Amino acid sequence: MGNIKEHVFSIELKARRYLKNVSLTNGSFDLVLVEGTLGELVQASFKEGIILEVIGKNGTLRIDLTEDEISKTVEQTIIEAETP
């Protein structure tokens, strides 16, 4: 289990009004939900090859995912969909 990579993310919104919901449960589940709107897509690209950055008119989402990791996930999804 030592090779599991955790992916870090950040969300930066230009104003509080773009944050729709933040939910921290206080029960038996350890669920956290963050919802908002980035607005109209301005740009989506990889920075330094290791950070997927999605920029909208209202804010920016960054997550440390490489193009290769996304490609592998898409390929695996296709293989699973084709398997009877």
C-alpha positions as CSV (number, residue, x, y, z in Angstrom):
1,M,0.0,0.0,0.0
2,G,3.0,2.3,0.1
3,N,2.7,3.3,-3.5
4,I,-0.7,5.0,-3.3
5,K,-0.5,8.6,-4.5
6,E,-2.8,11.0,-2.8
7,H,-4.0,13.8,-5.1
8,V,-4.2,17.4,-3.7
9,F,-6.6,20.0,-5.0
10,S,-7.4,23.6,-4.4
11,I,-10.4,25.7,-5.3
12,E,-10.1,29.5,-5.5
13,L,-13.3,31.5,-6.1
14,K,-13.4,35.2,-6.8
15,A,-16.3,35.9,-4.5
16,R,-18.4,34.1,-1.8
17,R,-21.5,34.2,-4.0
18,Y,-19.9,31.5,-6.2
19,L,-19.7,29.1,-3.3
20,K,-23.0,27.2,-3.4
21,N,-22.5,24.7,-0.5
22,V,-20.0,23.5,2.0
23,S,-21.2,20.5,4.0
24,L,-19.3,18.9,6.9
25,T,-21.2,16.0,8.3
26,N,-21.3,15.5,12.0
27,G,-22.4,11.9,12.0
28,S,-21.0,8.5,11.4
29,F,-19.8,9.3,7.9
30,D,-16.7,11.4,7.3
31,L,-18.2,13.1,4.3
32,V,-17.2,16.6,3.1
33,L,-19.0,18.3,0.2
34,V,-17.8,21.5,-1.5
35,E,-20.0,22.8,-4.4
36,G,-19.7,26.0,-6.3
37,T,-19.5,27.5,-9.8
38,L,-16.4,28.2,-11.7
39,G,-18.5,30.0,-14.3
40,E,-17.9,29.9,-18.0
41,L,-14.8,27.9,-19.0
42,V,-11.9,30.2,-19.8
43,Q,-9.1,27.6,-20.0
44,A,-8.2,24.1,-19.1
45,S,-4.6,23.0,-19.2
46,F,-1.8,21.2,-17.5
47,K,0.8,23.3,-15.6
48,E,4.3,21.9,-15.4
49,G,2.8,18.6,-16.6
50,I,1.6,17.7,-13.2
51,I,-1.3,20.0,-12.3
52,L,-4.6,20.1,-14.1
53,E,-5.8,23.7,-13.9
54,V,-9.4,24.6,-14.9
55,I,-10.0,28.3,-15.0
56,G,-13.5,29.7,-15.2
57,K,-14.7,33.3,-15.1
58,N,-15.6,32.9,-11.4
59,G,-12.6,30.9,-10.1
60,T,-9.9,28.2,-10.6
61,L,-9.8,24.5,-9.7
62,R,-6.3,22.9,-9.5
63,I,-5.6,19.2,-8.9
64,D,-2.3,17.4,-9.2
65,L,-3.2,15.0,-12.0
66,T,-0.9,14.2,-14.9
67,E,-2.1,13.8,-18.5
68,D,-0.8,10.2,-18.2
69,E,-3.0,9.4,-15.2
70,I,-6.1,10.8,-16.9
71,S,-5.3,8.8,-20.0
72,K,-4.9,5.6,-18.0
73,T,-8.2,6.1,-16.3
74,V,-10.0,6.7,-19.6
75,E,-8.4,3.6,-21.1
76,Q,-9.4,1.5,-18.0
77,T,-13.0,2.8,-18.3
78,I,-13.2,1.9,-21.9
79,I,-11.8,-1.6,-21.2
80,E,-14.3,-2.1,-18.4
81,A,-17.2,-0.9,-20.6
82,E,-16.2,-3.4,-23.4
83,T,-16.0,-6.3,-20.9
84,P,-19.2,-8.4,-20.9
